[in-house]
Structure formats: C-alpha cells, structure tokens
Amino acid sequence: MAETEPSSTPESEPPARWSWGARFWFLVTLLIGPAYVLWMTGVEGKRIWVVVGIILLIALCAGIAHRLMAMTRR
C-alpha cells in the first residue's frame, strides 16, 4: 500500500510568547547597544559611524531578503 504524504500546508500555530530570559536579554541589548555605540564614537570619532552604517546596510539587505523569501512560500 502507498503511504499518504502529509499535507503541504502547515497548520497555523498561535504565536509563541517570549520567556523572561529572552525579554531580559532583549532589554539589555536595547540599553547597552546604543551606549556602546556612543562610547565608541567618543573613542574613535566619526569613523565608527561608517561601521554602524555598514552594519545597518547589511541588516536592511537581510531584512529585504527575508521578506522576499517569505513571499515565495505563500
């Protein structure tokens, strides 16, 4: 007998809630990240903004790629 394959459309699950540890580290990142960038600006001068700009550009491209890949799954 041929076995039936599972359906290709996954069932929608409710969104998972963040654990307390995930919330804590998210807040720590939000607080320490900008403080670190400001501190490095004081140490390095305006050169740090070039690095921050490159990081933001990479993040933007990754976000666009993520959305485009998600569109192909629908």
NUKE-285566 format. One record per residue: z, x, y of N, C-alpha, C in turn; residue in one letter; residue number from 1. Coordinates in Angstrom, 3 decimals, decimal comma, m for minus. Atoms other than C-alpha are relative to their C-alpha. Last residue first. Layout:
% NUKE-285566
<atom><n_Z>Z</n_Z><n_X>X</n_X><n_Y>Y</n_Y><ca_Z>Z</ca_Z><ca_X>X</ca_X><ca_Y>Y</ca_Y><c_Z>Z</c_Z><c_X>X</c_X><c_Y>Y</c_Y><residuo>a</residuo><num>NUM</num></atom>
...
END
This chain:
% NUKE-285566
<atom><n_Z>m0,002</n_Z><n_X>1,473</n_X><n_Y>m0,094</n_Y><ca_Z>0,082</ca_Z><ca_X>2,886</ca_X><ca_Y>31,594</ca_Y><c_Z>m1,258</c_Z><c_X>m0,601</c_X><c_Y>m0,521</c_Y><residuo>r</residuo><num>74</num></atom>
<atom><n_Z>m0,694</n_Z><n_X>0,594</n_X><n_Y>1,155</n_Y><ca_Z>0,483</ca_Z><ca_X>6,460</ca_X><ca_Y>30,380</ca_Y><c_Z>m0,061</c_Z><c_X>m1,511</c_X><c_Y>0,004</c_Y><residuo>r</residuo><num>73</num></atom>
<atom><n_Z>0,890</n_Z><n_X>m0,028</n_X><n_Y>1,164</n_Y><ca_Z>m2,169</ca_Z><ca_X>7,822</ca_X><ca_Y>32,788</ca_Y><c_Z>0,642</c_Z><c_X>m0,629</c_X><c_Y>m1,232</c_Y><residuo>t</residuo><num>72</num></atom>
<atom><n_Z>1,045</n_Z><n_X>1,019</n_X><n_Y>m0,143</n_Y><ca_Z>m0,165</ca_Z><ca_X>6,692</ca_X><ca_Y>35,816</ca_Y><c_Z>m0,918</c_Z><c_X>m0,035</c_X><c_Y>m1,207</c_Y><residuo>m</residuo><num>71</num></atom>
<atom><n_Z>m0,604</n_Z><n_X>1,305</n_X><n_Y>0,307</n_Y><ca_Z>2,866</ca_Z><ca_X>8,684</ca_X><ca_Y>34,633</ca_Y><c_Z>m1,043</c_Z><c_X>m1,107</c_X><c_Y>0,113</c_Y><residuo>a</residuo><num>70</num></atom>
<atom><n_Z>m0,149</n_Z><n_X>0,074</n_X><n_Y>1,453</n_Y><ca_Z>0,726</ca_Z><ca_X>11,850</ca_X><ca_Y>34,555</ca_Y><c_Z>0,603</c_Z><c_X>m1,348</c_X><c_Y>m0,412</c_Y><residuo>m</residuo><num>69</num></atom>
<atom><n_Z>1,327</n_Z><n_X>0,176</n_X><n_Y>0,564</n_Y><ca_Z>m0,323</ca_Z><ca_X>11,205</ca_X><ca_Y>38,161</ca_Y><c_Z>0,057</c_Z><c_X>m0,097</c_X><c_Y>m1,522</c_Y><residuo>l</residuo><num>68</num></atom>
<atom><n_Z>0,450</n_Z><n_X>1,373</n_X><n_Y>m0,248</n_Y><ca_Z>3,275</ca_Z><ca_X>10,643</ca_X><ca_Y>39,231</ca_Y><c_Z>m1,379</c_Z><c_X>m0,240</c_X><c_Y>m0,616</c_Y><residuo>r</residuo><num>67</num></atom>
<atom><n_Z>m0,827</n_Z><n_X>0,894</n_X><n_Y>0,811</n_Y><ca_Z>4,445</ca_Z><ca_X>13,872</ca_X><ca_Y>37,599</ca_Y><c_Z>m0,462</c_Z><c_X>m1,446</c_X><c_Y>0,160</c_Y><residuo>h</residuo><num>66</num></atom>
<atom><n_Z>0,472</n_Z><n_X>m0,098</n_X><n_Y>1,381</n_Y><ca_Z>1,543</ca_Z><ca_X>15,833</ca_X><ca_Y>39,097</ca_Y><c_Z>0,778</c_Z><c_X>m0,948</c_X><c_Y>m0,910</c_Y><residuo>a</residuo><num>65</num></atom>
<atom><n_Z>1,299</n_Z><n_X>0,667</n_X><n_Y>0,065</n_Y><ca_Z>2,449</ca_Z><ca_X>14,552</ca_X><ca_Y>42,569</ca_Y><c_Z>m0,540</c_Z><c_X>0,026</c_X><c_Y>m1,426</c_Y><residuo>i</residuo><num>64</num></atom>
<atom><n_Z>m0,223</n_Z><n_X>1,438</n_X><n_Y>m0,124</n_Y><ca_Z>6,093</ca_Z><ca_X>15,501</ca_X><ca_Y>42,057</ca_Y><c_Z>m1,294</c_Z><c_X>m0,790</c_X><c_Y>m0,080</c_Y><residuo>g</residuo><num>63</num></atom>
<atom><n_Z>m0,552</n_Z><n_X>0,464</n_X><n_Y>1,274</n_Y><ca_Z>5,144</ca_Z><ca_X>18,948</ca_X><ca_Y>40,773</ca_Y><c_Z>0,252</c_Z><c_X>m1,499</c_X><c_Y>0,034</c_Y><residuo>a</residuo><num>62</num></atom>
<atom><n_Z>1,094</n_Z><n_X>0,011</n_X><n_Y>0,986</n_Y><ca_Z>2,896</ca_Z><ca_X>19,508</ca_X><ca_Y>43,802</ca_Y><c_Z>0,493</c_Z><c_X>m0,492</c_X><c_Y>m1,359</c_Y><residuo>c</residuo><num>61</num></atom>
<atom><n_Z>0,912</n_Z><n_X>1,078</n_X><n_Y>m0,358</n_Y><ca_Z>5,723</ca_Z><ca_X>18,490</ca_X><ca_Y>46,145</ca_Y><c_Z>m1,142</c_Z><c_X>m0,101</c_X><c_Y>m1,010</c_Y><residuo>l</residuo><num>60</num></atom>
<atom><n_Z>m0,640</n_Z><n_X>1,263</n_X><n_Y>0,383</n_Y><ca_Z>8,226</ca_Z><ca_X>20,716</ca_X><ca_Y>44,342</ca_Y><c_Z>m0,900</c_Z><c_X>m1,189</c_X><c_Y>0,315</c_Y><residuo>a</residuo><num>59</num></atom>
<atom><n_Z>0,043</n_Z><n_X>0,074</n_X><n_Y>1,463</n_Y><ca_Z>5,854</ca_Z><ca_X>23,697</ca_X><ca_Y>44,610</ca_Y><c_Z>0,606</c_Z><c_X>m1,319</c_X><c_Y>m0,479</c_Y><residuo>i</residuo><num>58</num></atom>
<atom><n_Z>1,398</n_Z><n_X>0,230</n_X><n_Y>0,362</n_Y><ca_Z>5,366</ca_Z><ca_X>23,037</ca_X><ca_Y>48,327</ca_Y><c_Z>m0,158</c_Z><c_X>m0,122</c_X><c_Y>m1,516</c_Y><residuo>l</residuo><num>57</num></atom>
<atom><n_Z>0,303</n_Z><n_X>1,407</n_X><n_Y>m0,265</n_Y><ca_Z>9,118</ca_Z><ca_X>22,691</ca_X><ca_Y>48,805</ca_Y><c_Z>m1,436</c_Z><c_X>m0,342</c_X><c_Y>m0,360</c_Y><residuo>l</residuo><num>56</num></atom>
<atom><n_Z>m0,716</n_Z><n_X>0,795</n_X><n_Y>1,001</n_Y><ca_Z>9,712</ca_Z><ca_X>26,044</ca_X><ca_Y>47,103</ca_Y><c_Z>m0,298</c_Z><c_X>m1,488</c_X><c_Y>0,193</c_Y><residuo>i</residuo><num>55</num></atom>
<atom><n_Z>0,715</n_Z><n_X>m0,167</n_X><n_Y>1,273</n_Y><ca_Z>7,010</ca_Z><ca_X>27,679</ca_X><ca_Y>49,232</ca_Y><c_Z>0,659</c_Z><c_X>m0,836</c_X><c_Y>m1,089</c_Y><residuo>i</residuo><num>54</num></atom>
<atom><n_Z>1,268</n_Z><n_X>0,721</n_X><n_Y>m0,079</n_Y><ca_Z>8,537</ca_Z><ca_X>26,235</ca_X><ca_Y>52,399</ca_Y><c_Z>m0,791</c_Z><c_X>0,089</c_X><c_Y>m1,289</c_Y><residuo>g</residuo><num>53</num></atom>
<atom><n_Z>m0,331</n_Z><n_X>1,426</n_X><n_Y>0,126</n_Y><ca_Z>12,018</ca_Z><ca_X>27,442</ca_X><ca_Y>51,420</ca_Y><c_Z>m1,281</c_Z><c_X>m0,836</c_X><c_Y>0,041</c_Y><residuo>v</residuo><num>52</num></atom>
<atom><n_Z>m0,378</n_Z><n_X>0,237</n_X><n_Y>1,396</n_Y><ca_Z>10,629</ca_Z><ca_X>30,945</ca_X><ca_Y>50,855</ca_Y><c_Z>0,314</c_Z><c_X>m1,478</c_X><c_Y>m0,222</c_Y><residuo>v</residuo><num>51</num></atom>
<atom><n_Z>1,239</n_Z><n_X>m0,150</n_X><n_Y>0,771</n_Y><ca_Z>8,876</ca_Z><ca_X>30,951</ca_X><ca_Y>54,234</ca_Y><c_Z>0,278</c_Z><c_X>m0,298</c_X><c_Y>m1,469</c_Y><residuo>v</residuo><num>50</num></atom>
<atom><n_Z>0,706</n_Z><n_X>1,271</n_X><n_Y>m0,105</n_Y><ca_Z>12,043</ca_Z><ca_X>29,542</ca_X><ca_Y>55,787</ca_Y><c_Z>m1,359</c_Z><c_X>0,059</c_X><c_Y>m0,678</c_Y><residuo>w</residuo><num>49</num></atom>
<atom><n_Z>m0,459</n_Z><n_X>0,904</n_X><n_Y>1,059</n_Y><ca_Z>13,957</ca_Z><ca_X>32,550</ca_X><ca_Y>54,460</ca_Y><c_Z>m0,756</c_Z><c_X>m1,315</c_X><c_Y>0,045</c_Y><residuo>i</residuo><num>48</num></atom>
<atom><n_Z>0,769</n_Z><n_X>m0,206</n_X><n_Y>1,238</n_Y><ca_Z>11,841</ca_Z><ca_X>34,874</ca_X><ca_Y>56,607</ca_Y><c_Z>0,414</c_Z><c_X>m0,969</c_X><c_Y>m1,100</c_Y><residuo>r</residuo><num>47</num></atom>
<atom><n_Z>0,989</n_Z><n_X>1,056</n_X><n_Y>0,207</n_Y><ca_Z>13,303</ca_Z><ca_X>33,357</ca_X><ca_Y>59,791</ca_Y><c_Z>m0,796</c_Z><c_X>0,175</c_X><c_Y>m1,286</c_Y><residuo>k</residuo><num>46</num></atom>
<atom><n_Z>0,808</n_Z><n_X>0,387</n_X><n_Y>m1,154</n_Y><ca_Z>16,428</ca_Z><ca_X>35,487</ca_X><ca_Y>59,696</ca_Y><c_Z>m1,020</c_Z><c_X>m1,050</c_X><c_Y>m0,391</c_Y><residuo>g</residuo><num>45</num></atom>
<atom><n_Z>1,380</n_Z><n_X>m0,460</n_X><n_Y>0,088</n_Y><ca_Z>17,641</ca_Z><ca_X>37,106</ca_X><ca_Y>56,509</ca_Y><c_Z>m0,842</c_Z><c_X>m0,303</c_X><c_Y>1,238</c_Y><residuo>e</residuo><num>44</num></atom>
<atom><n_Z>0,092</n_Z><n_X>m1,370</n_X><n_Y>0,522</n_Y><ca_Z>21,405</ca_Z><ca_X>36,880</ca_X><ca_Y>56,916</ca_Y><c_Z>m1,426</c_Z><c_X>0,533</c_X><c_Y>0,117</c_Y><residuo>v</residuo><num>43</num></atom>
<atom><n_Z>m0,763</n_Z><n_X>m0,907</n_X><n_Y>m0,859</n_Y><ca_Z>21,717</ca_Z><ca_X>33,833</ca_X><ca_Y>59,181</ca_Y><c_Z>m0,120</c_Z><c_X>1,446</c_X><c_Y>m0,441</c_Y><residuo>g</residuo><num>42</num></atom>
<atom><n_Z>0,736</n_Z><n_X>m0,079</n_X><n_Y>m1,259</n_Y><ca_Z>18,919</ca_Z><ca_X>32,068</ca_X><ca_Y>57,324</ca_Y><c_Z>0,710</c_Z><c_X>0,938</c_X><c_Y>0,963</c_Y><residuo>t</residuo><num>41</num></atom>
<atom><n_Z>1,084</n_Z><n_X>m0,971</n_X><n_Y>0,194</n_Y><ca_Z>20,659</ca_Z><ca_X>32,941</ca_X><ca_Y>54,054</ca_Y><c_Z>m0,859</c_Z><c_X>0,128</c_X><c_Y>1,263</c_Y><residuo>m</residuo><num>40</num></atom>
<atom><n_Z>m0,591</n_Z><n_X>m1,326</n_X><n_Y>0,061</n_Y><ca_Z>23,781</ca_Z><ca_X>31,142</ca_X><ca_Y>55,287</ca_Y><c_Z>m1,072</c_Z><c_X>1,074</c_X><c_Y>m0,157</c_Y><residuo>w</residuo><num>39</num></atom>
<atom><n_Z>m0,419</n_Z><n_X>m0,369</n_X><n_Y>m1,352</n_Y><ca_Z>21,774</ca_Z><ca_X>28,095</ca_X><ca_Y>56,322</ca_Y><c_Z>0,617</c_Z><c_X>1,388</c_X><c_Y>0,038</c_Y><residuo>l</residuo><num>38</num></atom>
<atom><n_Z>1,215</n_Z><n_X>m0,255</n_X><n_Y>m0,779</n_Y><ca_Z>20,027</ca_Z><ca_X>27,983</ca_X><ca_Y>52,932</ca_Y><c_Z>0,362</c_Z><c_X>0,413</c_X><c_Y>1,423</c_Y><residuo>v</residuo><num>37</num></atom>
<atom><n_Z>0,551</n_Z><n_X>m1,290</n_X><n_Y>0,423</n_Y><ca_Z>23,363</ca_Z><ca_X>28,358</ca_X><ca_Y>51,129</ca_Y><c_Z>m1,253</c_Z><c_X>0,349</c_X><c_Y>0,803</c_Y><residuo>y</residuo><num>36</num></atom>
<atom><n_Z>m0,889</n_Z><n_X>m1,040</n_X><n_Y>m0,538</n_Y><ca_Z>24,925</ca_Z><ca_X>25,519</ca_X><ca_Y>53,144</ca_Y><c_Z>m0,521</c_Z><c_X>1,390</c_X><c_Y>m0,365</c_Y><residuo>a</residuo><num>35</num></atom>
<atom><n_Z>0,285</n_Z><n_X>m0,224</n_X><n_Y>m1,426</n_Y><ca_Z>21,891</ca_Z><ca_X>23,332</ca_X><ca_Y>52,394</ca_Y><c_Z>0,884</c_Z><c_X>1,073</c_X><c_Y>0,633</c_Y><residuo>p</residuo><num>34</num></atom>
<atom><n_Z>1,386</n_Z><n_X>m0,397</n_X><n_Y>m0,231</n_Y><ca_Z>22,304</ca_Z><ca_X>23,878</ca_X><ca_Y>48,636</ca_Y><c_Z>m0,327</c_Z><c_X>0,228</c_X><c_Y>1,464</c_Y><residuo>g</residuo><num>33</num></atom>
<atom><n_Z>0,123</n_Z><n_X>m1,462</n_X><n_Y>0,003</n_Y><ca_Z>26,123</ca_Z><ca_X>23,782</ca_X><ca_Y>48,510</ca_Y><c_Z>m1,418</c_Z><c_X>0,449</c_X><c_Y>0,325</c_Y><residuo>i</residuo><num>32</num></atom>
<atom><n_Z>m0,842</n_Z><n_X>m0,643</n_X><n_Y>m1,006</n_Y><ca_Z>26,617</ca_Z><ca_X>20,153</ca_X><ca_Y>49,560</ca_Y><c_Z>m0,246</c_Z><c_X>1,503</c_X><c_Y>0,090</c_Y><residuo>l</residuo><num>31</num></atom>
<atom><n_Z>0,334</n_Z><n_X>0,503</n_X><n_Y>m1,334</n_Y><ca_Z>23,744</ca_Z><ca_X>18,445</ca_X><ca_Y>47,770</ca_Y><c_Z>0,810</c_Z><c_X>0,691</c_X><c_Y>1,092</c_Y><residuo>l</residuo><num>30</num></atom>
<atom><n_Z>1,303</n_Z><n_X>m0,543</n_X><n_Y>m0,368</n_Y><ca_Z>24,219</ca_Z><ca_X>20,659</ca_X><ca_Y>44,725</ca_Y><c_Z>m0,394</c_Z><c_X>m0,446</c_X><c_Y>1,398</c_Y><residuo>t</residuo><num>29</num></atom>
<atom><n_Z>m0,205</n_Z><n_X>m1,428</n_X><n_Y>m0,281</n_Y><ca_Z>27,924</ca_Z><ca_X>19,831</ca_X><ca_Y>44,567</ca_Y><c_Z>m1,305</c_Z><c_X>0,630</c_X><c_Y>0,456</c_Y><residuo>v</residuo><num>28</num></atom>
<atom><n_Z>m0,639</n_Z><n_X>m0,117</n_X><n_Y>m1,305</n_Y><ca_Z>27,069</ca_Z><ca_X>16,128</ca_X><ca_Y>44,870</ca_Y><c_Z>0,239</c_Z><c_X>1,457</c_X><c_Y>0,385</c_Y><residuo>l</residuo><num>27</num></atom>
<atom><n_Z>0,982</n_Z><n_X>0,433</n_X><n_Y>m0,987</n_Y><ca_Z>24,611</ca_Z><ca_X>16,326</ca_X><ca_Y>41,971</ca_Y><c_Z>0,581</c_Z><c_X>0,124</c_X><c_Y>1,404</c_Y><residuo>f</residuo><num>26</num></atom>
<atom><n_Z>0,898</n_Z><n_X>m1,126</n_X><n_Y>m0,262</n_Y><ca_Z>27,113</ca_Z><ca_X>18,398</ca_X><ca_Y>39,991</ca_Y><c_Z>m1,114</c_Z><c_X>m0,367</c_X><c_Y>0,969</c_Y><residuo>w</residuo><num>25</num></atom>
<atom><n_Z>m0,709</n_Z><n_X>m1,104</n_X><n_Y>m0,648</n_Y><ca_Z>29,769</ca_Z><ca_X>15,704</ca_X><ca_Y>40,371</ca_Y><c_Z>m0,959</c_Z><c_X>1,128</c_X><c_Y>0,341</c_Y><residuo>f</residuo><num>24</num></atom>
<atom><n_Z>m0,229</n_Z><n_X>0,369</n_X><n_Y>m1,398</n_Y><ca_Z>27,416</ca_Z><ca_X>12,811</ca_X><ca_Y>39,583</ca_Y><c_Z>0,660</c_Z><c_X>1,142</c_X><c_Y>0,769</c_Y><residuo>r</residuo><num>23</num></atom>
<atom><n_Z>1,302</n_Z><n_X>m0,055</n_X><n_Y>m0,668</n_Y><ca_Z>26,226</ca_Z><ca_X>14,539</ca_X><ca_Y>36,414</ca_Y><c_Z>0,149</c_Z><c_X>m0,363</c_X><c_Y>1,478</c_Y><residuo>a</residuo><num>22</num></atom>
<atom><n_Z>0,375</n_Z><n_X>m1,406</n_X><n_Y>m0,167</n_Y><ca_Z>29,817</ca_Z><ca_X>15,196</ca_X><ca_Y>35,365</ca_Y><c_Z>m1,329</c_Z><c_X>0,149</c_X><c_Y>0,724</c_Y><residuo>g</residuo><num>21</num></atom>
<atom><n_Z>m0,766</n_Z><n_X>m0,545</n_X><n_Y>m1,129</n_Y><ca_Z>30,803</ca_Z><ca_X>11,595</ca_X><ca_Y>36,033</ca_Y><c_Z>m0,337</c_Z><c_X>1,455</c_X><c_Y>0,238</c_Y><residuo>w</residuo><num>20</num></atom>
<atom><n_Z>m1,387</n_Z><n_X>m0,293</n_X><n_Y>0,355</n_Y><ca_Z>28,002</ca_Z><ca_X>10,392</ca_X><ca_Y>33,775</ca_Y><c_Z>0,708</c_Z><c_X>0,569</c_X><c_Y>1,231</c_Y><residuo>s</residuo><num>19</num></atom>
<atom><n_Z>m0,394</n_Z><n_X>m1,408</n_X><n_Y>m0,041</n_Y><ca_Z>24,878</ca_Z><ca_X>8,892</ca_X><ca_Y>35,289</ca_Y><c_Z>1,456</c_Z><c_X>0,143</c_X><c_Y>m0,431</c_Y><residuo>w</residuo><num>18</num></atom>
<atom><n_Z>m0,864</n_Z><n_X>m0,334</n_X><n_Y>m1,135</n_Y><ca_Z>23,908</ca_Z><ca_X>5,416</ca_X><ca_Y>34,175</ca_Y><c_Z>0,382</c_Z><c_X>1,461</c_X><c_Y>m0,088</c_Y><residuo>r</residuo><num>17</num></atom>
<atom><n_Z>m1,264</n_Z><n_X>m0,634</n_X><n_Y>0,374</n_Y><ca_Z>20,945</ca_Z><ca_X>4,923</ca_X><ca_Y>31,855</ca_Y><c_Z>0,795</c_Z><c_X>0,329</c_X><c_Y>1,265</c_Y><residuo>a</residuo><num>16</num></atom>
<atom><n_Z>m0,170</n_Z><n_X>m1,362</n_X><n_Y>m0,518</n_Y><ca_Z>18,276</ca_Z><ca_X>2,484</ca_X><ca_Y>32,958</ca_Y><c_Z>1,376</c_Z><c_X>0,551</c_X><c_Y>m0,345</c_Y><residuo>p</residuo><num>15</num></atom>
<atom><n_Z>m0,646</n_Z><n_X>0,027</n_X><n_Y>m1,315</n_Y><ca_Z>17,936</ca_Z><ca_X>m0,523</ca_X><ca_Y>30,632</ca_Y><c_Z>0,203</c_Z><c_X>1,435</c_X><c_Y>0,495</c_Y><residuo>p</residuo><num>14</num></atom>
<atom><n_Z>m1,444</n_Z><n_X>m0,136</n_X><n_Y>0,131</n_Y><ca_Z>15,441</ca_Z><ca_X>0,042</ca_X><ca_Y>27,832</ca_Y><c_Z>0,618</c_Z><c_X>m0,082</c_X><c_Y>1,384</c_Y><residuo>e</residuo><num>13</num></atom>
<atom><n_Z>m0,660</n_Z><n_X>m0,477</n_X><n_Y>m1,217</n_Y><ca_Z>11,869</ca_Z><ca_X>m1,199</ca_X><ca_Y>27,789</ca_Y><c_Z>1,513</c_Z><c_X>m0,004</c_X><c_Y>m0,220</c_Y><residuo>s</residuo><num>12</num></atom>
<atom><n_Z>m0,781</n_Z><n_X>1,063</n_X><n_Y>m0,612</n_Y><ca_Z>10,398</ca_Z><ca_X>m1,422</ca_X><ca_Y>24,311</ca_Y><c_Z>0,710</c_Z><c_X>0,558</c_X><c_Y>1,225</c_Y><residuo>e</residuo><num>11</num></atom>
<atom><n_Z>m1,453</n_Z><n_X>m0,066</n_X><n_Y>0,227</n_Y><ca_Z>7,807</ca_Z><ca_X>1,213</ca_X><ca_Y>23,570</ca_Y><c_Z>0,708</c_Z><c_X>m1,143</c_X><c_Y>0,714</c_Y><residuo>p</residuo><num>10</num></atom>
<atom><n_Z>m0,714</n_Z><n_X>0,315</n_X><n_Y>m1,246</n_Y><ca_Z>4,145</ca_Z><ca_X>0,177</ca_X><ca_Y>23,457</ca_Y><c_Z>1,496</c_Z><c_X>0,017</c_X><c_Y>m0,265</c_Y><residuo>t</residuo><num>9</num></atom>
<atom><n_Z>0,148</n_Z><n_X>m1,091</n_X><n_Y>m0,969</n_Y><ca_Z>2,292</ca_Z><ca_X>1,999</ca_X><ca_Y>20,676</ca_Y><c_Z>0,704</c_Z><c_X>m0,286</c_X><c_Y>1,311</c_Y><residuo>s</residuo><num>8</num></atom>
<atom><n_Z>0,846</n_Z><n_X>0,368</n_X><n_Y>m1,137</n_Y><ca_Z>3,556</ca_Z><ca_X>m0,306</ca_X><ca_Y>17,954</ca_Y><c_Z>m0,009</c_Z><c_X>1,114</c_X><c_Y>1,036</c_Y><residuo>s</residuo><num>7</num></atom>
<atom><n_Z>m0,744</n_Z><n_X>0,690</n_X><n_Y>m1,066</n_Y><ca_Z>4,982</ca_Z><ca_X>1,390</ca_X><ca_Y>14,893</ca_Y><c_Z>m0,917</c_Z><c_X>m0,285</c_X><c_Y>1,181</c_Y><residuo>p</residuo><num>6</num></atom>
<atom><n_Z>m0,486</n_Z><n_X>m0,933</n_X><n_Y>m1,014</n_Y><ca_Z>2,494</ca_Z><ca_X>2,194</ca_X><ca_Y>12,150</ca_Y><c_Z>0,770</c_Z><c_X>m0,773</c_X><c_Y>1,065</c_Y><residuo>e</residuo><num>5</num></atom>
<atom><n_Z>0,361</n_Z><n_X>0,376</n_X><n_Y>m1,364</n_Y><ca_Z>2,178</ca_Z><ca_X>m0,073</ca_X><ca_Y>9,135</ca_Y><c_Z>0,600</c_Z><c_X>0,997</c_X><c_Y>0,974</c_Y><residuo>t</residuo><num>4</num></atom>
<atom><n_Z>m1,160</n_Z><n_X>0,248</n_X><n_Y>m0,850</n_Y><ca_Z>2,288</ca_Z><ca_X>1,550</ca_X><ca_Y>5,754</ca_Y><c_Z>m0,461</c_Z><c_X>m0,365</c_X><c_Y>1,401</c_Y><residuo>e</residuo><num>3</num></atom>
<atom><n_Z>0,029</n_Z><n_X>m0,735</n_X><n_Y>m1,263</n_Y><ca_Z>m0,714</ca_Z><ca_X>1,143</ca_X><ca_Y>3,515</ca_Y><c_Z>1,221</c_Z><c_X>m0,367</c_X><c_Y>0,831</c_Y><residuo>a</residuo><num>2</num></atom>
<atom><n_Z>0,000</n_Z><n_X>0,819</n_X><n_Y>m1,176</n_Y><ca_Z>0,000</ca_Z><ca_X>0,000</ca_X><ca_Y>0,000</ca_Y><c_Z>0,000</c_Z><c_X>0,870</c_X><c_Y>1,248</c_Y><residuo>m</residuo><num>1</num></atom>
END
